Each structure stands twice: as structure tokens, then as C-alpha cells.
Amino acid sequence: MSESYAHLRDRADASKGWKSSRRLRIPVDPDLDPYELPLEDINVANPELFRHQLVYPYFKRLRDEAPVHYCADSQYGPYWSITRYHDIMDVDSNHQVFSSSYQFGGVTITGTPSSSNEIPNFISMDPPEHDVQRKAVAPGLAPKRLAELEQLIRARAIEIVADLPVNETFDWVPNVSVELTGRMLATVLGVPQEDRHRLIKWSNAISNADDPEFASSAAAFYQALAEIGEYFQAVWAERQAAEEPGDDLISMLAWGEQTKDMDAKQLLGNMILLMVGGNDTTRNSISGGLLALNQFPEEYAKLRDNPQMIPTLVPEIIRWQTPLIHMRRTAVQDFEMHGQQIRKGDMVIMWYLSGNRDERAIANPDQFVIDRQRPREHLSFGFGLHRCLGNRLAEMQLRVLWEELLARYPHIEVVADPVRASSTVFHAIQSMPVRIAA
């Protein structure tokens, strides 16, 4: 791989002082009733609706009155909203009509063809290209490998939990959520544990790129891209020079017959996908789970009395938190849905957060219930060929962590409102003060 990432450093220099409309924050009135707005004026892709947790009644209105809703004017351009559970499944499984390709802007509403071309990865590809790259890394997250990792996850969870302060307020996010997922991310990528802090820093730079409060500028974003590319290009060269492949995900790509010759852009894109997918989503579920148990104390009490409910607690946490708010597709042909005509080239947004609160598919969806009858029937991992590859690893980390937490601490109190990200993509909790009583 002879390409360099100097062009990204050039982009960083060129972007200094540049302001993007995609970083625009539209103030929201917490007292505004979304039912008072004309339907055509509703724009659920305002990051502030998610930061202030005001989006749920907007989604409910769209599900009830306009399940395929067109927003003609937003900071991201015009888009269609798909808000019902089964409609989302239909779109997610129809890649012949709804494309994930980076050539059209990729899989998030914040993407554009130009930005997505900088970091193409297999989640922003259609078959057959998608299938080849996904297949290469799948063995690294298969049941056999996960069984090997469980003992390691438990040892780390015990160490993290044992070090938590008692009778003292501390931030749950860096001390537990980030620490556990950061250690596992370094493991599955096969890089030194001391480098996990760099991985977390880079992952934060990518996932918060559109949040002015957490990402300083477009220049910082491109600088992070260059650093990621240069770091993993060196790791890639080391893996390809090894005498035999390791069991880490980078080795699998570097030795895969159909992936070993990927170019610098694809390497960068896939490393970002693995970093963000292996870090942000699980860590926000770890934080969101504790918050939900505090918001529904009767469920927390039920869990303390019945630790055997942890296996159903875990998918309910993932449904409730919905760490990935949406996924985008681009229509590659005209398509009619619920009487609405989606045109070729239109941006289509599947709002997973809305689908997971759809009473048509989930009983009492606004209640956090740790012993649901069918807890795994949620949309947080997506559906169809793009279903999250690391879903079992995420569930395992949550399960093991809660087994160790319950064994040591009967109650962990959230003592102040969490700080949430201003994002349409990641349902992220940036900070959450907690206290463990002796």
C-alpha cells in the first residue's frame, strides 16, 4: 500500500476557519407541542431534539400520521423519514432499491458523496463488494472467538468494577463505559492496550465531528483522519509481513484473498467503522442501561431480586438506548410506500430510535421492561445484510459487566442528569455522574 494520507492533512489546513451548515444547531423550544406544527414543517433531523430528549412525540406523530414523511428543508438537505418498525425492516432489507453506497453519501444523513468517498467502508457498500469485506472479518466475531473472549472480558470487568470509588461521585462514562469498550477494541484489533486511548480519542473525533461542543472544527476532523490512516497503515504492513495471520480483525483483512489489496481509503474507512462500531455503540448502551434502571427503579429492584434476568435485561437495554439513532439509504429507483412516491436519488432515513418505540410492533414501548417476552425483537442492530456484525460481542460485554456489577454493588445511583451528544447519528451519553453507596 503505497498511498499516503498527506491529502487529509492538506484538507485539515484548508478547513481552518471553515464553518459547515451541517454543524448548525437549531434551537428547540421544550414547550412546543409537535402536534401544533404543520406536518410539512417537521424536521426530526435536528440534533438538538436528541440532545434534549424531545424527539419522541415528534416520532410518534410521524408514525401515526405520516409514516413516510418528506422534509423538504433541513441543514442536510431534503429527506424522507421512515419511522415505523416494519417499514424500517422493509427498507433495510431492500438493497436493490435503497442503496448504502458511499458513492451516494453513505449511511448517515450527515454524509455527502465527497465526504463519504474519503472513508469508504463495507457498511457503506452494496453487494457484492459489501459481502466480500464483511465475510473477511466475520470469523473474528464468530461464536467460537467470542467464547474465547468471554474470560478476558470478565477479567477486565472485574478489574474495572473493583476499582470504582464508593461513597464518592464519579463519572460513569470514562470510568466504566469507555474503559471496558476501549480495552476490548484494542483486543479485537490486535493493537497494544496502551494505544486504546488513541483509539478512543480518534473514535470520539469521528462520532462527534458534527457536534460543535465536542469537535472543535472540520480541521480537527481531517487531522484525526490522517492520524488514523497513518497509524493503521503501519499496523497493516506489520500484519502482512507476519509469518501467519493472527486472530484479530486487521489480520483477517490483511490476509483475506479478496481484501489484502485494499487501497488506503478503504483501509481508513474500515478502521473507522471497526473503531466506532466497537466503541461508541456498546459504551453508550452501558451508560444508557444504568440510566434506564435508575429511571425505572421498580425494574432495578426486580433485577436485584432476580439476577437471572440479566440475559433479557441486555437486549432491553439495547432497544431502550438505541445507540445508533438512524441509518440512511439512497433510492436508486422510484419506489412507492404508504402512498408516497420516493424518487430515484432521494435520501431515505430509517429512524431506528422511532422503530424501537413503535407500539405496532412492541408492547408498551415507552416502558423499560427487563423481562420482556421477546426482548431481542428490536432494530438497534439493523436488519438484513447490514445487521451489526459485532452484536454478540456487544451483548456479551453488557451481560458480563452486569453480572459483575450485581455481584458487588446492589445499587448505583445516577445523581445528576447526563450530558448527551447533539447528534442525529449516535444516541450518545458523554458524561453521567453516579454514586455507589457503601
Summary of the structure (lengths in Angstrom):
residues: 438
radius of gyration: 21.2
end to end distance: 55.2
largest distance: 66.1
contacts: 1449
relative contact order: 0.18
helix: 53%
strand: 10%
